[in-house]
Amino acid sequence: MKHTIFALVANRTGVLADMANEFKKRNLNIQSISCGETENPEVTSMVICLEAPDDDIDVITGAVAQMANVIKVDDLARKEFLDRELVLMKIQRGAENLSQLMQILEVFRASVVGMGEKSLTVELSGDSERVDGLIKMLAPFGILSMARTGKIALKRGDD
């Protein structure tokens, strides 16, 4: 099952490495990890995405919760949450396909952030399905390069 682990940790050197090491010890492959300061510069939020059985997730979240510098840990897959991902792509373009490319970008509400003579650079923010959908639609044009952030996430509601 896919899981999205949300953790609040102290903004200290080595916390990310320690966290990744806990997953490595249990032979769990992290598919994506995103980290950044919260509204409090002393605290970093971490969003770790992976696919693993529920039992393994219970073990890893318990282990992570016991780590020094961990303030809170939660498996968001068991709750309602919002997630977003950012992708930047450089797409091959020619005069003959520019109109078609622009129509696709409009449907996905993606933005053109750069244009060269032979390429178009676009960005899109959305859930993973939306990002995957845009990638699938643009692949036939030729994706020259791509950078994808991985998920960021928060629980819905007042918690």
Disulfide bonds with the S-S distance in Angstrom:
none
